[in-house]
Amino acid sequence: MIIQTRSYPRAALIGNPSDGYYGKTIAFVFSNFSADISLYQTPELEIQPQELDLTLFNSINELVADVKLHGYYGGMRLLKATIKVFFEYCLDCNIRLDEKNFTIRYASNIPRRLGLAGSSAIITAGMKALMSFYGISIPKPILANLILSVETRELKISAGLQDRVAQVYETPVFMNFDKAIMDRQGFGDYHPFSSELLPPLYIAYRTDQCSGSEVVHNDLRARYEYKEKEVLDAMNEWARLSTDFKSALEAKTLSKLSALIDRNFDLRRSLMQISPENIEMVEIARSTGASAKFTGSGGAIIGTYEGEEMFAALKEAMKQKGIEVIKPQIVNHK
């Protein structure tokens, strides 16, 4: 029997990047792209390499182009770390695993290094497959923690819980990572809600601007730990923006949402260095009347629009710069 699992890219709608700093966020996953895992029992344990794990190139130019587009790492290290974390969790919880081996392979069409949580999607799908193979159930909040630890503890990648929570719950989620809550229960307060509450949204992304989130967040983490006032104030405001956004959704005062989204990005721009290519995407979107902010660490943006005429204008304006625009197919599993 072949076990097949799937996970989706994440879009941070409001509040990021406060998720790694005891803030509040709203995020969802969307099914326009996916990371897929296949796992089946075999005599030996094997992780099969895929396209992003290639070590053979036709020329040095091809190697350099591949690194610029995809970074230095494929998915094999993600799955290797996932298997280790899963095994250690079961060991710590006195969960006995059947003595059987498997072959695991992945495939992903999620645009990489664009702030869409493609790496954690592979890890999440991998965890799902291991749970199914061994017949293990892990509570969602704990599962999100484990998925985060694969990157932060095992692979030393700076990251927050937001991506993993959205990918585990597979529905829009309001997340409160208040320090007192985290210290008390080991995870945040997560409040799933229906995508029907959300306004019309677009996502735009470019494939010529790739900067992994570890580059962005390493500097921010250092400034936060140094207790730089400007950074601490920004974290508090991002949290307030998320609360205000949630209130506006519940009250169905959708007219307030675009201003909150724009403020999220403007605050980020005042605090961090942002590449001209990323600024250009936001400015193009706003020139059509749409709101705009990063979906994650850069390379892709999200925002609201009013009506199909505005969406068509947005898509045409982005096309001039080779930027893709989609309407996210929001996953709404309960």
C-alpha positions in Angstrom: 0.0 0.0 0.0 1.3 3.4 -1.0 0.6 6.2 1.5 0.2 9.6 -0.2 0.0 12.8 1.7 -0.2 16.5 0.7 0.5 19.9 2.3 0.0 23.4 0.9 1.8 26.7 0.8 1.0 29.3 3.5 0.0 32.9 3.0 0.4 35.2 6.1 -2.5 37.6 5.8 -1.7 39.9 8.7 0.7 40.2 11.7 3.9 38.7 10.3 6.7 38.6 11.2 5.5 38.8 14.8 4.8 35.0 15.0 8.3 34.2 16.1 8.2 37.0 18.7 5.1 36.3 20.8 2.9 38.2 18.5 -0.4 37.5 16.8 -1.1 36.6 13.1 -3.7 35.3 10.7 -2.7 32.9 8.0 -4.1 30.3 5.7 -3.0 27.6 3.2 -4.1 27.5 -0.5 -4.2 24.6 -2.9 -2.9 26.3 -6.1 0.4 24.5 -5.3 1.3 21.6 -3.1 4.0 19.4 -1.6 3.3 15.7 -2.0 4.8 12.7 -0.2 4.7 9.0 -1.3 5.7 6.4 1.3 5.5 2.6 1.1 7.0 -0.3 3.0 10.3 -1.7 1.7 13.1 -3.9 3.1 15.4 -0.9 3.7 14.8 2.7 4.6 15.4 5.0 1.6 14.9 8.7 0.9 14.7 9.1 -2.8 16.3 12.3 -4.2 14.2 14.5 -6.5 14.9 17.3 -9.0 15.9 19.8 -6.3 18.5 17.4 -4.9 20.5 17.1 -8.1 24.3 17.0 -7.9 24.9 16.6 -11.6 25.0 19.6 -13.8 25.9 20.2 -17.5 28.1 23.2 -16.7 29.2 25.5 -14.0 26.8 28.1 -15.3 23.9 25.7 -14.8 25.0 25.0 -11.2 25.2 28.7 -10.4 21.8 29.3 -12.0 20.3 26.5 -9.9 21.7 27.8 -6.7 20.4 31.3 -7.4 16.9 30.0 -8.1 16.6 27.2 -5.5 19.3 27.9 -2.9 21.8 25.3 -1.7 19.4 22.7 -0.4 16.7 20.4 -1.7 14.2 18.3 0.2 16.2 15.3 1.3 17.7 17.1 4.3 14.1 18.1 5.3 12.8 14.6 5.2 15.9 13.2 6.9 15.4 15.7 9.8 11.6 15.0 9.8 12.1 11.3 10.3 14.6 11.9 13.1 12.3 14.3 15.0 9.3 11.9 14.5 11.3 9.0 15.9 12.6 10.9 18.9 9.0 12.2 19.7 7.7 8.6 19.7 10.7 7.6 21.9 10.1 10.4 24.4 6.4 9.5 24.5 7.0 5.8 24.9 5.3 5.1 21.6 6.5 1.8 20.2 7.0 1.8 16.5 6.6 -1.3 14.4 9.9 -2.7 13.1 9.4 -2.0 9.5 11.2 0.2 6.9 10.0 2.3 4.1 10.9 4.3 1.0 9.8 7.9 0.9 9.9 10.5 -1.8 8.6 14.0 -2.3 7.4 16.2 -5.1 6.7 19.9 -4.8 5.6 22.6 -7.3 5.4 25.4 -4.6 7.5 28.3 -5.8 10.6 28.3 -3.7 12.3 30.9 -1.5 9.4 33.3 -2.0 8.0 33.3 1.5 5.3 30.7 0.8 6.6 28.1 3.4 7.5 25.5 0.8 10.0 23.8 3.0 7.6 23.4 5.9 5.0 22.1 3.5 7.4 19.2 2.6 8.0 18.6 6.3 4.3 18.7 7.2 3.4 16.2 4.4 6.3 14.0 5.6 5.0 14.0 9.2 1.5 13.1 8.0 2.9 10.2 6.0 4.9 8.9 9.0 1.9 9.1 11.3 -0.2 7.2 8.8 2.5 4.5 8.2 3.0 3.8 11.9 -0.6 4.5 13.0 0.3 7.3 15.3 -1.9 10.3 16.1 -0.3 13.6 17.3 -2.4 16.5 18.5 -2.4 19.4 16.1 -0.7 22.0 18.4 2.0 19.5 19.2 2.4 18.5 15.6 3.0 22.1 14.6 5.7 22.4 17.3 7.4 19.2 16.0 7.4 20.5 12.5 8.9 23.8 13.6 11.6 21.9 15.5 12.7 20.1 12.4 13.8 23.5 10.9 14.9 25.4 14.1 16.4 22.6 16.2 17.7 20.2 13.6 18.5 22.4 10.6 19.2 25.7 12.5 16.8 27.7 10.3 15.2 30.7 11.9 11.4 30.3 11.7 8.2 30.8 13.7 5.1 28.7 14.4 2.7 30.5 12.0 3.5 28.5 8.9 3.3 25.1 10.6 0.0 25.9 12.4 -1.7 26.9 9.2 -0.4 23.8 7.4 -1.5 21.5 10.2 -5.0 23.0 10.7 -5.6 23.5 6.9 -8.1 26.3 7.4 -7.6 30.0 8.1 -6.4 30.5 11.7 -6.0 33.4 14.1 -3.0 32.7 16.2 -2.1 34.2 19.5 1.5 33.5 20.6 1.5 35.6 23.7 4.4 34.7 25.9 2.3 33.9 29.0 0.2 31.5 26.9 3.3 29.9 25.3 5.0 29.4 28.6 1.9 27.9 30.2 0.9 25.4 27.5 3.9 25.2 25.2 2.0 26.5 22.2 -0.3 29.4 21.2 -4.0 29.8 21.2 -5.3 28.9 17.8 -8.7 29.9 16.5 -9.7 28.4 13.1 -12.4 30.1 11.1 -14.1 29.8 7.8 -12.6 31.3 4.7 -16.1 32.6 3.9 -15.3 35.5 6.2 -12.4 36.6 4.1 -12.6 39.3 1.4 -11.4 38.7 -2.2 -7.7 38.1 -2.1 -4.9 37.9 -4.6 -1.3 36.6 -4.4 1.5 37.9 -6.6 4.9 36.4 -6.8 8.1 36.8 -8.9 10.6 34.1 -9.6 13.6 36.4 -10.1 13.7 37.5 -6.5 14.7 34.7 -4.2 16.0 35.3 -0.6 15.4 32.6 2.0 13.7 33.6 5.1 16.7 32.7 7.2 18.5 35.7 5.7 15.7 38.1 6.6 15.0 36.8 10.1 18.5 36.4 11.3 19.0 40.2 11.5 15.6 40.7 13.0 16.2 38.1 15.7 19.4 39.7 16.7 17.8 43.1 17.0 14.9 41.7 19.0 17.1 39.9 21.4 19.1 43.1 21.9 15.7 44.6 22.8 15.9 47.4 20.2 12.9 49.6 21.1 11.9 50.1 17.4 11.7 46.3 16.9 9.7 45.7 20.2 7.2 48.5 19.3 6.8 47.0 15.8 6.0 43.5 17.2 3.4 45.0 19.5 1.8 46.9 16.6 1.8 43.9 14.3 -0.1 42.0 17.0 -2.6 44.8 17.3 -3.1 44.8 13.5 -4.0 41.1 13.7 -6.5 41.7 16.5 -8.1 44.6 14.6 -8.2 42.5 11.4 -10.0 39.7 13.2 -12.5 42.1 14.7 -13.2 43.7 11.3 -13.8 40.2 9.8 -16.2 39.3 12.6 -18.0 42.6 12.2 -18.0 42.3 8.4 -16.5 45.8 8.1 -14.3 44.7 5.2 -13.5 48.3 4.2 -11.0 48.4 7.1 -9.0 45.4 6.0 -7.0 47.0 3.1 -5.7 49.8 5.4 -4.5 47.2 7.9 -2.8 45.2 5.3 -1.0 48.2 3.9 0.1 49.3 7.4 1.5 45.8 8.0 3.9 46.3 5.1 4.7 50.0 5.7 5.7 49.2 9.2 8.0 46.4 8.0 9.5 48.8 5.4 10.3 51.3 8.1 12.1 48.6 10.1 13.9 46.4 7.6 15.8 46.7 4.4 13.7 45.6 1.5 14.9 45.0 -2.0 13.8 47.3 -4.8 12.2 44.3 -6.6 10.0 43.6 -3.6 9.0 47.2 -3.1 8.2 47.4 -6.8 5.6 44.6 -6.5 3.9 46.4 -3.6 3.9 49.7 -5.4 2.5 48.2 -8.6 -0.4 46.5 -6.6 -1.2 49.7 -4.8 -1.2 51.8 -8.0 -4.2 49.7 -9.1 -6.1 50.3 -5.9 -5.3 47.0 -4.3 -3.7 46.6 -0.9 -0.4 44.8 -0.5 2.0 43.2 2.0 4.4 40.2 2.0 3.0 36.7 2.3 6.1 35.8 4.3 9.7 37.0 4.1 9.6 38.4 0.6 9.2 37.5 -3.0 5.5 37.1 -2.9 2.7 39.6 -1.8 -0.9 39.3 -0.8 -3.7 41.8 -0.6 -7.3 42.7 -1.2 -8.9 44.0 -4.3 -12.4 45.4 -5.2 -14.1 43.7 -8.1 -13.0 41.9 -11.2 -12.0 45.1 -13.0 -9.4 46.0 -10.4 -8.1 42.4 -10.4 -7.7 42.5 -14.2 -5.9 45.8 -14.0 -3.7 44.3 -11.2 -2.9 41.2 -13.3 -2.0 43.3 -16.4 0.2 45.7 -14.5 2.1 42.8 -12.9 2.4 41.0 -16.2 4.4 43.9 -17.6 7.1 43.1 -15.0 6.9 39.3 -15.4 5.1 38.9 -12.1 2.5 36.1 -11.7 -0.9 36.9 -10.1 -3.3 34.3 -8.8 -6.5 34.0 -6.8 -5.6 31.7 -3.9 -7.8 28.6 -3.6 -8.1 28.7 0.2 -8.2 25.4 1.9 -11.0 25.2 4.4 -10.8 21.8 6.1 -12.2 21.3 9.6 
